Each structure stands twice: as C-alpha cells, then as structure tokens.
Amino acid sequence: MIFSAFFKAEDKSPWGDFWFEPTGSRSLSGARITADNALRLSAVYACVRVLSETFAMLPFVLYRKTGNGGKELVTDHWLYRLLAVRPNEFQNAFEWREMMQAHLAMRGNAYNQIIANYRGEITALIPFHPDSVRIEMMPTNNYRYHVTDRFGKTQILARGDMWHLRGISLDGIIGLNPIQLARDNLGVGMSAQEYAARFYANDAKPSGGWIEFPGNFKDAATKKSFKDSWQETQSGINRGKLAVLEHGMKYHAAEISNDDAQFLETRQFQIAEIARIFRVPPHLIGDLSRATNNNIEQQSRDFVQNTMTPWAERWEASIEADLLLDGEDLEAEFDFANLLRGDTSARSNYYSSGVQNGWLTRNEARIAENLNPLEGLDEPLRPLNLGDNAALEDAEDDAEASEPANPLDQDETDDPAALRMNSLIAGNAARLARRMAKSGDLSASLIAESLAVPLAAAEAWLTSPVAASRSESDLATALLTLGKAT
C-alpha cells in the first residue's frame, strides 16, 4: 500500500497527487512527513515533550550587575513579569514557553508579535504558528514578516515588531526545520509503524497469498469473477471465516516472518535515531535498553549540560539582544539548579562543602531546600577553624594569649600552678577586652566562663563604669583585676 501510494504521489498526470503534495514532504520510503504527522511517532512526541516541558519548568531569573562583580535579583521589572508570570492575556508563562520550545524543536523557528507601550516597555508577546509566517527579503537587505491568520487574512510586521527565536540557521534569518531535514529517517519509522498497524489489523498474519488451480479458467472474466468472490468472502467482516475451495484448488499463504524482515530491530533502531536527532538520551523517552543504574544519572546530567543548556543560551541571548532596552544593565538567565540537585546524599555533600568552605551561607542552603532562614545564619563560615567570624577572632586572640604574659600582671610567686592560672586569666582577659572594644557585645556568661568567676560578679562588672570604656588596655586591666579578685 505504501509503494502504491508512493507511485501515485510521483504520478504527474492530472489524476496523480504530485501537484497536490507539499514540496519536500515525501520521504524516500514513501511516507509523507510533516511536523504535525511526525508526532504520530511516539519517539518524536516523547522527544518534543521532554524538551518543551523541561525548558518550561526552568525558573526565569533577571539579574542586575552590582559594582563588586555580584548580581542582584530583579523582580520588579516588566521583562520579569512578562517571562516569569504572564506573557499575554491567554497563556501563563509555563504554557507559553512550552509551546515556543515545541515550535523550535519541530520547526526550528518561533515567532511572537511584540506589543509595547509608549515608554518602550513590552506588555505582551503574541505567539504565531511558524507555518503561518513567511519572511520577505527587502531590497535593502532587510526583511519583514507576512503573517496569515486562520481566516486567510495577512498582516505585515516590521522586523522590530516580531521577536523571532531561531534554531540552527545557515543564513542567519530563518532556522532549519529538523523534521524536514530528517524526513527520510522519520519516514522509515512511519512506514514500520504503518506496517505494524496493518499486520495486526490482519489478525497478526502477513497479508497476501496465492491459489493453486490445477486447471484453467475459461476466460479472463471468469478468473476475475473468482478473484473478486474470494476477496469478498475473506476480507472485511468475513475475515477469518472458513474458506471452501473446489476443483482441486489449494491456498498458499505468502509466509515471511517479522524476524526475517528484522522488523523489531528496525523499530528499535528508529527510536535511537529519533533520540539522536533531538539530542535526547534514550532513557528519557522510555528506551532503557542501554541504561544501567551506573550510567543513567550521568546521562541525565549530560542531557542538562549538552541538550538543555544550549537551548537556554539561545533563549537568553535572544532575550537580551531583542527584548531588553538599550542601556539596561540586566542579565537574563534560566536557572538549572533544580535539575542538578541530585539525590539527598549528593545535596547534603554539596551544602556541607559550600558551608564549610565559606562560599555558601547556612541560610542560603536552607532557602535552597525550601526552608525558612534563621537568625544569625547569614554570615559565611571561614575554613580555617570551621567557625564564624567572632570565633575566628577568638582563635587569633588565643594565639596571642599563648605568648608570655607581662610579668607586671602576674603575682610574684614561684608556684607553677598559680603561674599557669594567672597566665590563663591574663590571656582570656586580653581576648575578652579586644572583642569588647571592637563590638561592644559581651555576655556575662562568657565573662564568667572565661575568667572562672561567679555569674553574679560578671553581671555586676558589666554594669560598672569601667565596662563602658572603649580602651582595650583599660578593659584588659579591669577584667584581669576581676579574674584575680574572685
């Protein structure tokens, strides 16, 4: 049936289909391939769905560069509201990005009419189906867009009124159509699928056969009459009924196994071929023949890095070049953090490394896990002693306190235990004085613990006039006196 349809399509007579077929839509296998009917192949539909849904769920973020080389998150800009919340009045951001990415994956182009206000801010992006858009080159090497609506009415849009997202392009003006480029590969898959459908529609038996007749038919009309009668009694609602042959006739089925035709191998190979066209790992479209527990996670990461990242870069570059106003120091980005989160163990190791090495705060880790931030966890830890900044100062003071104390601050005694105690109190007093002189924040419990004095004595000292001093030496002397007096 496919071959007869193919020959009919190649028939250039008034009765053939050649003049009524879209240009370039017929594959060498005879199957007619378009971007729409290619979705009948489950592998194509799965690939397009993986690409469009994965991209649609990426959070859109907008940054403004700061003077110290950092980035400031921007949420009050019209572009953020447009791409992260609602691009137009009849689609939300997920639906719109899903459709745009599907257009890119299937046709290599995505189009949106730009609707802007008097300030130059874009208020809506109205999508057009790629098949309804035609590009007209102008004598000045510029171009414009002809858009035909469902009622056949055509409007002309200038280049600045259309946001055109392109896939890979050879001329920089229009993206290549991946379905048309791969139509021969897809045609093989479509032909195999149609053959499978006919095979099972025929009770899972190869169609065709021949009848052996030991005699001769009287004339061609008698032979045709017998043939038509056989077809009528053995097809349609009569399929599978018992056949009765006369005059020594014998029926011979045209036996050919699917294994001989390598039918299953062909269909399996086409899945890999289609996945290769869209650069999607086969396990994401249900083909686990080459997936293992050891490599499936790596394949998923390769999908993010080698498939989705180029698409995101294409979007980001087009957004910054065609949608943002000149002079706006903004950077568009699609966040892949959720796709790269990994399992619980991997995330735990990631956060632990970040917090302990100081490039991630504890509250940033909590927010990444959808937990509320806690007070006092906004400062990064320092890797020297895995402590916070105040603890680092304490460590530095401890190092200084290890030096020999001023003999004037020590009692004149030869008792080794007393000398060690006086040295310890002197060092702790110097450390507390330095910290209090810098921050003015010192608790009674810390003083009591460091100088081995009662809590009441430490509380009373904090209310004394000398505690209000900002002189490090005066504070050190006062604290040393408190430690020795108790």
MIZANU-177160 format. One line per field, with one value per residue (C-alpha): residue number from 1; residue in one letter; z, x, y negated. Coordinates in steps of 0.1 Angstrom, whole numbers, always signed. Example, Ala and Ser with C-alpha at 12.3 -4.5 7.8 and 13.67 -1.06 7.14 Angstrom:
BEGIN
num	c(1	2)
residuo	c(A	S)
pz	c(+78	+71)
px	c(+123	+137)
py	c(+45	+11)
# end
This chain:
BEGIN
num	c(1	2	3	4	5	6	7	8	9	10	11	12	13	14	15	16	17	18	19	20	21	22	23	24	25	26	27	28	29	30	31	32	33	34	35	36	37	38	39	40	41	42	43	44	45	46	47	48	49	50	51	52	53	54	55	56	57	58	59	60	61	62	63	64	65	66	67	68	69	70	71	72	73	74	75	76	77	78	79	80	81	82	83	84	85	86	87	88	89	90	91	92	93	94	95	96	97	98	99	100	101	102	103	104	105	106	107	108	109	110	111	112	113	114	115	116	117	118	119	120	121	122	123	124	125	126	127	128	129	130	131	132	133	134	135	136	137	138	139	140	141	142	143	144	145	146	147	148	149	150	151	152	153	154	155	156	157	158	159	160	161	162	163	164	165	166	167	168	169	170	171	172	173	174	175	176	177	178	179	180	181	182	183	184	185	186	187	188	189	190	191	192	193	194	195	196	197	198	199	200	201	202	203	204	205	206	207	208	209	210	211	212	213	214	215	216	217	218	219	220	221	222	223	224	225	226	227	228	229	230	231	232	233	234	235	236	237	238	239	240	241	242	243	244	245	246	247	248	249	250	251	252	253	254	255	256	257	258	259	260	261	262	263	264	265	266	267	268	269	270	271	272	273	274	275	276	277	278	279	280	281	282	283	284	285	286	287	288	289	290	291	292	293	294	295	296	297	298	299	300	301	302	303	304	305	306	307	308	309	310	311	312	313	314	315	316	317	318	319	320	321	322	323	324	325	326	327	328	329	330	331	332	333	334	335	336	337	338	339	340	341	342	343	344	345	346	347	348	349	350	351	352	353	354	355	356	357	358	359	360	361	362	363	364	365	366	367	368	369	370	371	372	373	374	375	376	377	378	379	380	381	382	383	384	385	386	387	388	389	390	391	392	393	394	395	396	397	398	399	400	401	402	403	404	405	406	407	408	409	410	411	412	413	414	415	416	417	418	419	420	421	422	423	424	425	426	427	428	429	430	431	432	433	434	435	436	437	438	439	440	441	442	443	444	445	446	447	448	449	450	451	452	453	454	455	456	457	458	459	460	461	462	463	464	465	466	467	468	469	470	471	472	473	474	475	476	477	478	479	480	481	482	483	484	485	486)
residuo	c(M	I	F	S	A	F	F	K	A	E	D	K	S	P	W	G	D	F	W	F	E	P	T	G	S	R	S	L	S	G	A	R	I	T	A	D	N	A	L	R	L	S	A	V	Y	A	C	V	R	V	L	S	E	T	F	A	M	L	P	F	V	L	Y	R	K	T	G	N	G	G	K	E	L	V	T	D	H	W	L	Y	R	L	L	A	V	R	P	N	E	F	Q	N	A	F	E	W	R	E	M	M	Q	A	H	L	A	M	R	G	N	A	Y	N	Q	I	I	A	N	Y	R	G	E	I	T	A	L	I	P	F	H	P	D	S	V	R	I	E	M	M	P	T	N	N	Y	R	Y	H	V	T	D	R	F	G	K	T	Q	I	L	A	R	G	D	M	W	H	L	R	G	I	S	L	D	G	I	I	G	L	N	P	I	Q	L	A	R	D	N	L	G	V	G	M	S	A	Q	E	Y	A	A	R	F	Y	A	N	D	A	K	P	S	G	G	W	I	E	F	P	G	N	F	K	D	A	A	T	K	K	S	F	K	D	S	W	Q	E	T	Q	S	G	I	N	R	G	K	L	A	V	L	E	H	G	M	K	Y	H	A	A	E	I	S	N	D	D	A	Q	F	L	E	T	R	Q	F	Q	I	A	E	I	A	R	I	F	R	V	P	P	H	L	I	G	D	L	S	R	A	T	N	N	N	I	E	Q	Q	S	R	D	F	V	Q	N	T	M	T	P	W	A	E	R	W	E	A	S	I	E	A	D	L	L	L	D	G	E	D	L	E	A	E	F	D	F	A	N	L	L	R	G	D	T	S	A	R	S	N	Y	Y	S	S	G	V	Q	N	G	W	L	T	R	N	E	A	R	I	A	E	N	L	N	P	L	E	G	L	D	E	P	L	R	P	L	N	L	G	D	N	A	A	L	E	D	A	E	D	D	A	E	A	S	E	P	A	N	P	L	D	Q	D	E	T	D	D	P	A	A	L	R	M	N	S	L	I	A	G	N	A	A	R	L	A	R	R	M	A	K	S	G	D	L	S	A	S	L	I	A	E	S	L	A	V	P	L	A	A	A	E	A	W	L	T	S	P	V	A	A	S	R	S	E	S	D	L	A	T	A	L	L	T	L	G	K	A	T)
pz	c(+0	+8	-25	-44	-26	-34	-71	-71	-54	-82	-109	-126	-146	-138	-118	-97	-64	-73	-79	-46	-22	-1	-15	+1	+24	+8	+22	+2	+20	+5	+38	+39	+67	+82	+115	+126	+115	+127	+162	+154	+161	+198	+199	+182	+205	+236	+225	+218	+251	+271	+255	+258	+293	+307	+294	+305	+341	+344	+366	+348	+367	+359	+374	+377	+379	+411	+415	+433	+405	+421	+409	+423	+417	+399	+402	+397	+360	+332	+315	+346	+348	+311	+310	+345	+352	+321	+286	+272	+284	+274	+284	+315	+315	+315	+287	+265	+270	+264	+231	+220	+227	+209	+178	+180	+183	+155	+130	+140	+145	+170	+164	+187	+179	+203	+219	+236	+254	+248	+272	+251	+277	+262	+276	+257	+234	+210	+195	+159	+145	+124	+94	+92	+90	+58	+56	+28	+19	+11	-15	+14	+27	+55	+58	+72	+82	+65	+90	+78	+103	+103	+82	+54	+63	+60	+80	+75	+105	+105	+118	+151	+157	+157	+182	+162	+180	+157	+158	+139	+107	+76	+66	+100	+90	+93	+113	+98	+101	+119	+108	+71	+74	+90	+69	+54	+89	+102	+70	+78	+113	+100	+74	+100	+122	+95	+86	+122	+122	+90	+103	+135	+116	+96	+127	+131	+98	+68	+41	+7	-8	-39	-50	-69	-96	-115	-144	-165	-162	-192	-199	-181	-170	-151	-135	-124	-110	-89	-76	-66	-49	-29	-18	-7	+13	+30	+39	+59	+83	+67	+77	+95	+83	+69	+31	+8	-24	-53	-83	-65	-56	-29	-10	-2	+22	+15	+45	+57	+94	+111	+123	+87	+79	+110	+119	+156	+152	+127	+151	+180	+158	+148	+185	+188	+155	+166	+200	+182	+160	+190	+212	+239	+260	+250	+286	+288	+261	+275	+259	+287	+266	+272	+306	+338	+374	+370	+339	+340	+364	+342	+311	+329	+337	+301	+290	+311	+300	+263	+254	+276	+283	+245	+243	+273	+260	+227	+246	+269	+240	+221	+251	+259	+223	+211	+241	+266	+260	+252	+283	+307	+326	+331	+325	+317	+329	+332	+364	+362	+399	+404	+375	+390	+426	+427	+455	+492	+498	+469	+480	+516	+504	+482	+510	+535	+512	+505	+541	+555	+528	+532	+497	+509	+540	+561	+553	+516	+520	+540	+513	+486	+504	+508	+545	+562	+571	+607	+626	+629	+599	+572	+578	+559	+579	+575	+565	+590	+620	+607	+629	+623	+623	+660	+667	+643	+663	+695	+678	+669	+704	+718	+697	+710	+746	+742	+743	+777	+798	+811	+843	+859	+855	+874	+911	+924	+932	+923	+924	+889	+892	+902	+873	+848	+863	+862	+826	+815	+832	+816	+782	+785	+798	+769	+744	+760	+761	+724	+714	+737	+723	+687	+690	+725	+728	+756	+777	+815	+810	+786	+811	+840	+820	+806	+839	+862	+882	+895	+871	+896	+897	+859	+857	+883	+864	+832	+850	+863	+847	+836	+814	+793	+783	+747	+756	+751	+776	+803	+797	+798	+832	+846	+835	+848	+882	+882	+875	+902	+928	+927)
px	c(+0	+29	+45	+13	+8	+44	+39	+7	+24	+51	+24	+25	-6	-39	-50	-19	-11	+22	+9	-11	+17	+36	+71	+97	+73	+75	+103	+122	+102	+70	+57	+45	+63	+53	+60	+25	+21	+56	+41	+23	+57	+58	+95	+91	+63	+83	+114	+94	+76	+108	+124	+94	+83	+119	+125	+91	+97	+131	+127	+134	+155	+166	+198	+213	+251	+265	+297	+316	+310	+280	+244	+212	+179	+154	+116	+100	+110	+84	+106	+105	+67	+64	+86	+81	+44	+22	+35	+0	-36	-44	-13	+7	+45	+47	+22	+38	+74	+63	+47	+76	+102	+80	+79	+117	+122	+98	+102	+134	+116	+93	+76	+59	+45	+58	+32	+48	+36	+46	+76	+90	+82	+68	+34	+26	+41	+15	+27	+22	+23	+55	+36	+16	+47	+66	+97	+100	+135	+137	+159	+179	+189	+164	+133	+98	+72	+39	+15	-16	-44	-68	-93	-68	-61	-25	-8	+28	+50	+83	+114	+113	+77	+85	+105	+120	+137	+158	+173	+205	+205	+226	+217	+211	+175	+155	+162	+164	+134	+147	+117	+122	+159	+153	+123	+139	+148	+114	+98	+114	+99	+65	+65	+74	+46	+21	+32	+28	-8	-17	-1	-22	-53	-49	-51	-13	-8	+12	-12	-13	-10	-18	-42	-30	-56	-47	-70	-76	-102	-125	-117	-103	-138	-143	-109	-117	-151	-135	-109	-135	-156	-126	-118	-153	-156	-122	-120	-138	-164	-157	-121	-111	-140	-135	-127	-140	-121	-133	-118	-86	-76	-50	-43	-7	+0	+28	+49	+75	+84	+89	+123	+133	+124	+142	+111	+116	+153	+142	+117	+142	+169	+145	+140	+177	+178	+150	+166	+198	+180	+167	+198	+177	+190	+170	+161	+142	+118	+113	+142	+161	+179	+213	+206	+220	+219	+255	+251	+215	+224	+253	+231	+206	+234	+247	+211	+212	+247	+246	+210	+191	+220	+224	+187	+188	+217	+199	+169	+190	+210	+178	+161	+190	+195	+159	+137	+157	+161	+195	+214	+198	+225	+204	+212	+185	+190	+172	+181	+191	+197	+166	+177	+212	+201	+207	+196	+196	+231	+246	+228	+240	+276	+271	+258	+283	+312	+298	+291	+323	+344	+327	+312	+277	+259	+238	+206	+213	+214	+181	+164	+176	+159	+127	+133	+128	+160	+171	+185	+223	+230	+236	+274	+297	+320	+357	+375	+404	+386	+351	+338	+321	+339	+337	+351	+380	+388	+388	+412	+435	+433	+441	+472	+483	+474	+498	+527	+543	+522	+535	+553	+538	+504	+515	+517	+552	+551	+571	+540	+538	+500	+495	+516	+497	+463	+475	+487	+454	+434	+456	+452	+414	+411	+431	+409	+377	+389	+398	+364	+345	+365	+356	+320	+309	+289	+300	+277	+280	+280	+310	+330	+322	+332	+364	+377	+363	+342	+306	+279	+267	+302	+304	+269	+279	+311	+292	+272	+303	+316	+348	+329	+317	+352	+363	+400	+413	+441	+417	+392	+420	+433	+398	+390	+423	+416	+381	+396	+423	+400	+375)
py	c(+0	-24	-17	-22	-55	-65	-58	-77	-107	-105	-105	-139	-133	-152	-121	-119	-135	-151	-186	-185	-174	-200	-204	-182	-164	-129	-107	-81	-54	-68	-81	-117	-135	-169	-184	-176	-140	-132	-134	-102	-85	-80	-87	-121	-131	-120	-139	-171	-167	-162	-193	-216	-205	-206	-240	-254	-244	-262	-293	-326	-350	-385	-400	-434	-436	-452	-472	-445	-420	-403	-400	-415	-397	-418	-410	-445	-448	-444	-417	-396	-399	-391	-359	-346	-353	-361	-368	-375	-375	-340	-320	-316	-315	-277	-272	-299	-287	-250	-260	-282	-254	-229	-252	-254	-217	-208	-237	-255	-288	-305	-338	-364	-398	-424	-447	-477	-508	-544	-540	-512	-485	-453	-445	-413	-387	-373	-339	-329	-294	-290	-276	-309	-331	-339	-361	-386	-399	-436	-453	-470	-435	-439	-417	-417	-392	-382	-365	-348	-342	-313	-333	-338	-375	-386	-413	-426	-431	-450	-433	-453	-442	-405	-385	-357	-328	-307	-273	-265	-286	-287	-323	-339	-347	-315	-284	-250	-226	-195	-174	-181	-175	-141	-132	-101	-87	-95	-80	-47	-48	-59	-31	-5	-18	-16	+19	+30	+15	+34	+65	+66	+55	+86	+109	+107	+126	+115	+103	+118	+153	+173	+200	+231	+242	+274	+265	+234	+207	+205	+168	+137	+127	+160	+156	+121	+131	+159	+135	+109	+135	+148	+112	+106	+138	+135	+98	+72	+87	+122	+122	+154	+174	+209	+210	+238	+244	+266	+282	+292	+257	+251	+219	+209	+181	+156	+165	+141	+137	+104	+117	+123	+87	+75	+57	+54	+44	+17	+2	+3	-14	-41	-51	-56	-75	-99	-104	-113	-139	-157	-150	-134	-105	-74	-65	-98	-86	-51	-32	-16	+10	-6	-23	-10	-21	-33	-55	-67	-96	-106	-105	-128	-153	-151	-160	-191	-201	-192	-195	-220	-244	-253	-259	-281	-301	-306	-320	-342	-357	-365	-380	-403	-413	-418	-425	-445	-482	-497	-508	-484	-466	-434	-398	-371	-336	-303	-285	-249	-244	-221	-199	-194	-189	-152	-129	-137	-124	-145	-176	-171	-169	-199	-221	-208	-216	-251	-260	-247	-263	-297	-302	-293	-306	-284	-304	-301	-263	-264	-286	-262	-234	-255	-261	-294	-313	-315	-345	-345	-322	-348	-351	-327	-304	-306	-273	-280	-266	-259	-287	-321	-355	-360	-326	-334	-365	-343	-320	-348	-362	-327	-326	-360	-349	-320	-345	-351	-375	-408	-400	-431	-414	-383	-377	-373	-336	-306	-282	-266	-261	-297	-309	-289	-301	-337	-333	-318	-345	-372	-357	-354	-389	-403	-383	-395	-431	-430	-416	-441	-470	-460	-451	-462	-429	-407	-384	-379	-341	-343	-365	-342	-311	-327	-341	-314	-340	-337	-349	-375	-390	-392	-408	-434	-442	-448	-475	-492	-524	-508	-483	-513	-521	-517	-514	-479	-483	-497	-469	-443	-456	-457	-422	-409	-425	-409	-375	-377	-392	-364)
# end
